[in-house]
Amino acid sequence: MNFVQPIRDMDKVVDVQEFLASKNKRDELLFCFGIYTGLRISDILRVKKSDVYNKDVFYITEMKTKKSRKKSRTIMSKTRIVIVPELKRMIRDYGKELKDDEYLFKSRQGKNKPITRVRAYDILREAALACGLTEIGTHTLRKTFGYHIYMESKDVALLQDIFGHSSEHITLRYIGVNQEAKDNARRKLRFKR
C-alpha cells in the first residue's frame, strides 16, 4: 500500500495547477476541485455540471459515508459544500461547453461517462512528477485541502468533523502533520562526541 502525502508547499500547489492548466483545462479543474472541496475522488468524479454550475454551494451524498455503522442501513444525508469564488469562476469558464446533464470531468471515451479513478490518478502523477513531487495519489487532493485548513486555523476538531474521522489523532495522521513533525524532529537530531 502506498502512502500519499498532501502538497504542503503552496508554491508546489501553484506549480501543479499551472502544469495542468498548460495541458488541459479539465485536468486543472479536477485538481482545483479536489483541493478546494476536500472531497474524495470517487465523489468528485460523480459531479455533473448541473450540480455545481453557477452555484455558491452544492450538496452531495458521499459514497463512503452513506452507510450507518451502527445498523448497516443506508442514510441518505447530504454534505453541503461551499464553492469558493475562484473555483466557481473555473467551473463557469470550463462548463460553458458542457450540457447540464454531462459529467464535469467527462471522459473522451463513451457518450457521457466520467473519467475513471485510474485516469485521475495518472493525471495527478504526471503533474507531480513534472513538478518534482513524490508520494502523490488521488487522496493527495483531499489531504492538501485538510493540511492547509489545519495550518491556517489549527482547528483539528473542525477537520475531524469534515473528514468524519473518529479521533483527532487520525485526522492529524491523515493530513500528514504527525509525520511532518516526526520527520522534522529526526532532521534536527545531532549527536556530539
Backbone bond lengths (Angstrom), bond angles and torsions (degrees), N, CA, C in turn:
res aa  C-N    CA-C-N  psi(-1)  N-CA   C-N-CA  omega(-1)  CA-C   N-CA-C  phi
1 M - - - 1.453 - - 1.527 109.24 -
2 N 1.314 116.85 128.60 1.457 121.21 178.74 1.523 109.73 -90.02
3 F 1.317 115.84 135.26 1.448 120.37 175.89 1.516 108.37 -98.42
4 V 1.320 116.08 129.18 1.454 120.24 -179.73 1.520 109.02 -105.65
5 Q 1.288 114.85 156.50 1.452 122.28 -176.91 1.524 109.96 -116.56
6 P 1.329 116.43 160.11 1.468 119.07 170.40 1.523 109.31 -73.35
7 I 1.302 115.94 163.01 1.471 120.09 170.47 1.514 104.99 -88.91
8 R 1.318 116.71 107.11 1.464 122.08 -173.60 1.528 112.89 -82.11
9 D 1.298 116.58 -35.45 1.465 122.70 -175.16 1.536 109.70 -84.91
10 M 1.332 116.75 118.65 1.471 120.83 -178.70 1.524 111.92 -60.83
11 D 1.320 117.79 -32.65 1.466 119.71 176.93 1.529 110.78 -62.35
12 K 1.328 116.91 -36.59 1.466 121.06 177.89 1.530 110.95 -70.54
13 V 1.333 117.25 -35.68 1.468 120.63 175.16 1.524 108.84 -58.69
14 V 1.325 116.05 -46.65 1.468 121.31 179.60 1.529 110.19 -64.45
15 D 1.333 117.45 -41.01 1.465 120.82 178.54 1.529 111.43 -58.94
16 V 1.333 116.29 -46.06 1.467 120.45 -179.98 1.522 110.04 -63.23
17 Q 1.327 116.45 -45.13 1.472 119.80 179.50 1.524 110.60 -60.28
18 E 1.324 117.36 -45.14 1.466 120.46 -179.75 1.524 112.01 -65.05
19 F 1.331 116.65 -39.79 1.464 120.09 177.34 1.529 110.06 -60.09
20 L 1.324 116.43 -47.79 1.466 120.35 -179.04 1.525 111.68 -66.10
21 A 1.332 117.03 -37.67 1.471 120.95 178.46 1.529 110.79 -62.41
22 S 1.321 116.50 -35.22 1.463 119.97 -179.43 1.522 112.03 -72.09
23 K 1.321 117.34 -20.46 1.460 121.62 -178.01 1.522 113.05 -97.41
24 N 1.373 115.57 -43.97 1.459 118.34 -169.44 1.527 108.72 -169.03
25 K 1.314 117.74 124.60 1.480 121.90 -178.91 1.529 112.57 -64.54
26 R 1.334 116.69 -33.80 1.465 119.61 177.74 1.523 110.81 -61.63
27 D 1.336 115.83 -43.54 1.455 120.35 -177.52 1.529 111.57 -69.90
28 E 1.333 116.53 -35.82 1.469 119.96 174.30 1.523 109.74 -62.39
29 L 1.324 116.88 -44.07 1.460 120.78 179.31 1.520 111.05 -64.03
30 L 1.314 118.24 -39.50 1.459 122.07 177.29 1.529 110.47 -56.60
31 F 1.317 116.25 -48.67 1.462 121.51 179.22 1.531 110.59 -60.76
32 C 1.311 116.93 -50.41 1.466 120.95 -177.70 1.525 111.82 -66.43
33 F 1.317 117.30 -38.02 1.459 121.04 177.92 1.530 109.53 -59.35
34 G 1.310 116.34 -42.04 1.463 120.75 179.78 1.516 113.49 -67.52
35 I 1.327 117.12 -44.69 1.472 118.60 -176.44 1.520 112.80 -77.74
36 Y 1.332 117.61 -20.51 1.467 120.48 177.86 1.530 113.44 -90.54
37 T 1.337 118.06 -23.88 1.469 119.54 -177.50 1.517 113.57 -105.29
38 G 1.320 117.81 -27.43 1.457 120.71 -177.85 1.519 113.60 74.33
39 L 1.315 117.49 15.09 1.465 120.92 179.53 1.526 110.88 -79.81
40 R 1.319 115.83 155.77 1.461 121.54 173.65 1.532 108.37 -70.55
41 I 1.324 115.94 153.33 1.463 120.51 -178.34 1.524 110.89 -60.23
42 S 1.324 118.30 -35.18 1.469 120.87 179.73 1.524 111.33 -62.33
43 D 1.329 117.35 -31.86 1.463 120.91 177.95 1.524 111.35 -81.49
44 I 1.309 116.87 -37.83 1.462 121.43 179.27 1.530 110.88 -60.21
45 L 1.308 116.13 -43.55 1.464 120.40 -175.24 1.524 113.00 -68.48
46 R 1.329 118.54 -18.12 1.472 122.03 179.11 1.527 113.08 -86.77
47 V 1.329 117.94 -5.86 1.466 121.13 -176.43 1.523 110.69 -72.44
48 K 1.332 114.80 133.14 1.460 121.26 175.88 1.530 108.91 -106.76
49 K 1.317 115.53 161.30 1.462 120.82 -179.41 1.523 110.77 -53.46
50 S 1.313 117.71 -44.91 1.469 121.08 -176.76 1.524 112.87 -63.33
51 D 1.330 117.70 -21.31 1.467 121.43 178.79 1.526 112.26 -70.04
52 V 1.341 116.17 -31.60 1.467 119.13 -168.51 1.526 115.57 -129.48
53 Y 1.316 118.14 -14.70 1.460 120.48 -172.11 1.531 111.56 -67.07
54 N 1.338 116.41 127.20 1.472 124.43 -179.06 1.526 113.34 55.90
55 K 1.307 116.55 35.14 1.463 121.55 178.83 1.524 109.84 -119.48
56 D 1.326 114.90 152.79 1.465 120.72 176.15 1.522 111.55 -93.57
57 V 1.336 116.32 -24.39 1.463 122.51 176.73 1.522 108.56 -142.18
58 F 1.320 116.00 157.90 1.458 120.41 170.36 1.514 108.45 -143.78
59 Y 1.306 114.54 163.49 1.461 121.53 -177.51 1.519 109.01 -119.20
60 I 1.327 115.28 138.49 1.457 120.01 -178.27 1.524 109.10 -141.42
61 T 1.316 115.94 140.26 1.452 120.84 171.41 1.521 105.91 -88.85
62 E 1.318 116.23 112.96 1.457 119.90 -177.95 1.522 109.63 -71.17
63 M 1.317 116.00 131.39 1.466 122.06 -175.32 1.526 112.46 -60.28
64 K 1.303 117.55 -46.42 1.458 120.47 -173.13 1.524 112.50 -72.81
65 T 1.310 118.26 -32.07 1.460 120.92 -172.28 1.519 114.04 -103.28
66 K 1.317 118.43 11.45 1.460 118.63 -176.18 1.527 113.21 -77.38
67 K 1.315 118.46 -11.00 1.464 120.92 179.41 1.522 110.78 -99.56
68 S 1.312 114.49 140.88 1.455 121.12 175.84 1.526 108.72 -78.14
69 R 1.311 117.56 132.79 1.457 120.52 178.86 1.523 111.23 -79.58
70 K 1.325 117.10 -20.24 1.459 120.76 -176.65 1.514 112.13 -71.58
71 K 1.313 117.86 -48.82 1.466 120.96 -174.14 1.524 112.66 -128.48
72 S 1.320 117.30 11.08 1.463 122.88 179.24 1.527 113.23 53.48
73 R 1.299 117.23 35.98 1.461 119.27 175.42 1.530 107.99 -108.36
74 T 1.279 115.41 150.79 1.454 120.11 -176.56 1.522 111.13 -74.47
75 I 1.310 114.89 132.62 1.458 121.89 175.39 1.521 106.07 -116.52
76 M 1.281 117.37 124.86 1.453 120.40 -177.67 1.531 110.32 -100.04
77 S 1.305 116.18 56.36 1.456 119.03 176.85 1.523 108.20 -87.65
78 K 1.289 115.37 142.60 1.460 120.33 -177.15 1.526 110.07 -105.66
79 T 1.315 114.35 145.42 1.454 121.88 176.59 1.520 107.89 -95.03
80 R 1.322 115.59 133.41 1.471 121.60 178.64 1.524 108.26 -90.73
81 I 1.316 116.53 126.04 1.467 122.77 -179.09 1.529 108.95 -120.25
82 V 1.306 115.61 123.48 1.467 121.41 175.79 1.529 108.35 -81.27
83 I 1.312 116.13 136.30 1.462 121.53 176.15 1.525 107.44 -100.40
84 V 1.321 115.91 109.20 1.465 120.25 -178.62 1.528 109.33 -67.43
85 P 1.340 117.85 154.06 1.469 120.65 -175.13 1.532 114.96 -53.68
86 E 1.320 118.13 -40.29 1.472 120.37 179.31 1.520 110.81 -61.84
87 L 1.322 117.21 -44.07 1.458 121.05 179.29 1.529 110.77 -68.94
88 K 1.322 117.36 -38.82 1.465 121.49 178.21 1.532 110.56 -59.75
89 R 1.326 116.16 -42.10 1.473 121.07 178.31 1.525 110.43 -62.92
90 M 1.328 116.27 -43.74 1.469 120.27 -179.50 1.531 110.97 -64.21
91 I 1.326 116.46 -42.44 1.471 121.07 178.45 1.526 110.16 -62.38
92 R 1.331 116.09 -44.15 1.465 120.68 -179.84 1.532 110.60 -61.68
93 D 1.324 117.18 -47.19 1.467 120.97 -178.28 1.539 111.63 -65.12
94 Y 1.313 115.93 -44.34 1.465 119.80 -177.84 1.531 111.48 -74.10
95 G 1.318 116.48 -38.83 1.459 121.60 -172.82 1.506 115.75 -76.93
96 K 1.335 118.16 -8.03 1.468 121.04 -179.50 1.519 112.97 -52.53
97 E 1.303 116.97 -38.26 1.461 122.53 -175.25 1.532 113.18 -86.96
98 L 1.326 117.69 -8.56 1.465 120.78 -177.72 1.526 111.52 -91.30
99 K 1.317 116.38 149.41 1.464 121.35 171.14 1.526 107.61 -80.19
100 D 1.328 116.14 156.32 1.470 120.83 -176.56 1.521 113.81 -56.21
101 D 1.334 118.02 -35.75 1.467 120.33 -176.19 1.535 113.07 -88.83
102 E 1.333 117.27 4.17 1.462 119.98 -179.35 1.527 111.03 -85.14
103 Y 1.318 114.10 148.55 1.460 120.03 175.88 1.518 109.32 -66.55
104 L 1.319 115.44 140.90 1.458 120.42 179.24 1.531 110.31 -63.24
105 F 1.330 116.20 -38.74 1.462 120.73 -179.35 1.522 109.19 -109.64
106 K 1.313 113.03 65.28 1.462 123.47 -172.89 1.524 110.82 -72.84
107 S 1.321 113.66 137.25 1.454 121.13 176.22 1.520 109.23 -78.15
108 R 1.303 115.80 154.73 1.456 119.99 174.79 1.522 110.17 -81.89
109 Q 1.343 116.81 -14.27 1.458 122.20 176.07 1.528 108.96 -93.63
110 G 1.294 116.39 137.68 1.458 120.32 178.53 1.515 111.86 83.32
111 K 1.326 114.58 171.69 1.460 119.82 -175.18 1.527 112.79 -76.32
112 N 1.313 117.47 -56.31 1.469 121.01 178.89 1.520 108.05 -147.48
113 K 1.308 114.44 76.17 1.459 121.13 178.87 1.524 108.30 -124.38
114 P 1.343 116.54 145.47 1.465 117.96 176.39 1.525 110.11 -75.84
115 I 1.309 116.32 161.32 1.459 119.40 172.55 1.531 107.61 -61.25
116 T 1.298 116.20 159.25 1.465 120.07 -179.93 1.528 110.20 -85.01
117 R 1.299 114.50 164.90 1.458 121.12 175.53 1.538 110.11 -60.21
118 V 1.327 116.23 -38.18 1.468 121.16 178.77 1.523 109.92 -63.93
119 R 1.328 117.03 -42.50 1.468 120.25 178.23 1.521 110.83 -64.01
120 A 1.328 117.38 -41.19 1.465 120.93 177.34 1.534 110.08 -60.15
121 Y 1.325 116.03 -42.46 1.459 121.02 177.74 1.531 110.53 -60.57
122 D 1.321 116.70 -46.81 1.471 121.07 -179.71 1.527 111.57 -60.34
123 I 1.322 116.65 -40.88 1.467 121.47 178.70 1.526 109.98 -60.52
124 L 1.313 116.32 -47.60 1.468 120.63 -177.96 1.523 111.86 -68.99
125 R 1.326 117.43 -39.00 1.472 120.91 178.72 1.526 111.26 -63.51
126 E 1.323 116.82 -42.48 1.468 120.02 179.50 1.531 110.01 -61.23
127 A 1.321 116.82 -45.17 1.467 120.80 179.59 1.526 110.95 -65.17
128 A 1.308 116.53 -41.61 1.465 120.96 -179.57 1.525 110.92 -61.76
129 L 1.321 116.07 -47.21 1.469 119.54 -179.99 1.523 111.14 -62.93
130 A 1.321 116.77 -40.92 1.462 120.89 179.05 1.527 111.64 -63.88
131 C 1.322 116.59 -27.45 1.473 121.56 -177.53 1.531 112.95 -102.43
132 G 1.326 116.54 9.14 1.453 120.77 176.30 1.524 115.25 74.37
133 L 1.321 117.00 29.69 1.462 121.16 179.66 1.524 110.28 -106.48
134 T 1.333 115.73 147.23 1.460 121.59 175.00 1.523 108.21 -125.26
135 E 1.303 116.97 174.77 1.466 123.25 179.61 1.536 111.56 55.26
136 I 1.326 114.61 46.23 1.460 121.45 -177.57 1.531 109.49 -114.86
137 G 1.319 115.51 140.33 1.461 121.91 176.40 1.517 108.62 -156.18
138 T 1.317 116.80 -168.89 1.460 119.40 -177.92 1.533 112.07 -67.19
139 H 1.333 117.10 -30.46 1.474 119.42 177.50 1.528 112.23 -70.61
140 T 1.321 117.09 -13.76 1.463 120.42 178.31 1.529 110.95 -57.64
141 L 1.325 117.42 -36.32 1.468 120.42 -179.66 1.522 110.30 -60.77
142 R 1.327 116.43 -51.48 1.461 122.44 -179.12 1.533 111.08 -63.72
143 K 1.319 115.90 -40.82 1.468 120.45 -179.93 1.534 111.23 -68.58
144 T 1.323 116.95 -36.97 1.471 120.61 177.37 1.523 110.05 -63.73
145 F 1.322 116.80 -44.86 1.465 122.23 174.91 1.530 109.95 -53.29
146 G 1.309 116.71 -52.66 1.468 121.38 -177.40 1.516 113.21 -65.16
147 Y 1.309 116.09 -42.64 1.469 120.42 -178.70 1.526 110.92 -60.25
148 H 1.312 116.79 -46.42 1.468 119.74 -176.57 1.527 112.24 -73.28
149 I 1.332 117.95 -32.39 1.464 118.78 173.31 1.530 109.38 -64.79
150 Y 1.325 116.02 -43.22 1.469 119.60 179.86 1.533 111.22 -63.19
151 M 1.318 117.15 -44.98 1.474 120.14 -178.14 1.529 110.71 -64.02
152 E 1.314 117.07 -31.47 1.471 121.22 179.20 1.523 111.55 -78.17
153 S 1.320 117.20 -41.58 1.477 120.54 -170.93 1.523 114.76 -108.48
154 K 1.333 117.47 -24.88 1.474 123.65 -172.85 1.531 111.61 58.58
155 D 1.337 116.85 22.13 1.464 122.37 -177.78 1.527 109.69 -97.89
156 V 1.331 116.04 84.14 1.459 120.71 -177.64 1.531 111.16 -68.82
157 A 1.334 117.47 -30.80 1.471 120.00 178.60 1.530 110.87 -63.70
158 L 1.306 117.38 -38.98 1.459 121.37 177.28 1.531 110.32 -61.23
159 L 1.323 116.54 -47.67 1.465 120.38 179.80 1.526 111.30 -65.28
160 Q 1.320 116.54 -38.69 1.460 120.46 177.41 1.520 109.75 -57.11
161 D 1.320 116.41 -42.55 1.462 121.47 178.47 1.530 111.41 -67.89
162 I 1.326 117.50 -44.79 1.471 121.57 179.19 1.528 110.53 -59.01
163 F 1.317 116.82 -45.48 1.457 121.43 -176.36 1.533 113.19 -83.16
164 G 1.323 117.39 -14.60 1.462 120.61 -178.47 1.516 113.19 72.25
165 H 1.315 116.41 29.38 1.462 120.66 179.46 1.526 110.62 -80.82
166 S 1.319 116.00 155.34 1.458 120.49 -177.50 1.528 113.30 -85.44
167 S 1.325 117.60 -14.01 1.469 119.21 178.91 1.526 110.57 -151.80
168 E 1.334 114.57 158.22 1.468 119.88 177.12 1.524 110.69 -65.14
169 H 1.329 116.42 -35.18 1.467 120.45 179.44 1.531 110.79 -58.76
170 I 1.330 116.34 -43.90 1.472 120.63 179.04 1.527 110.06 -61.84
171 T 1.327 116.62 -42.06 1.466 120.75 -179.49 1.523 110.67 -63.34
172 L 1.332 117.40 -47.04 1.469 120.59 179.96 1.522 111.31 -63.11
173 R 1.314 117.09 -39.03 1.466 120.40 177.05 1.528 109.74 -66.37
174 Y 1.332 117.29 -42.43 1.459 122.10 -177.87 1.532 111.75 -60.26
175 I 1.325 117.46 -43.99 1.472 119.73 -177.90 1.524 112.66 -85.30
176 G 1.323 116.94 2.75 1.456 120.66 173.39 1.514 115.48 82.95
177 V 1.322 118.58 9.26 1.463 120.89 -179.10 1.523 110.09 -69.54
178 N 1.333 117.55 -42.63 1.467 120.10 178.78 1.521 110.49 -63.16
179 Q 1.321 117.23 -44.42 1.459 120.50 -179.95 1.521 111.05 -64.00
180 E 1.313 116.83 -41.14 1.461 121.09 178.50 1.530 110.51 -60.92
181 A 1.331 117.50 -42.92 1.466 121.63 178.89 1.528 110.49 -64.08
182 K 1.335 116.91 -41.89 1.475 120.07 178.67 1.530 110.84 -65.34
183 D 1.322 116.53 -43.34 1.471 120.04 179.23 1.523 110.81 -61.61
184 N 1.331 116.89 -44.34 1.471 120.85 179.88 1.525 111.40 -64.69
185 A 1.320 117.42 -39.05 1.470 120.64 178.11 1.526 110.16 -62.59
186 R 1.312 116.71 -42.63 1.476 120.04 178.96 1.522 111.24 -66.60
187 R 1.321 117.39 -36.72 1.473 120.35 179.81 1.531 111.63 -65.09
188 K 1.318 116.61 -31.52 1.467 121.45 -177.56 1.532 113.08 -83.30
189 L 1.312 116.68 -12.11 1.451 121.30 -175.89 1.529 111.30 -68.21
190 R 1.321 116.25 126.04 1.467 122.41 178.83 1.516 108.53 -137.68
191 F 1.333 116.46 127.85 1.463 120.39 175.01 1.514 107.13 -105.40
192 K 1.298 115.31 133.35 1.464 119.85 -179.29 1.504 109.76 -117.02
193 R 1.307 115.74 148.09 1.468 121.23 176.62 1.482 109.12 -85.55
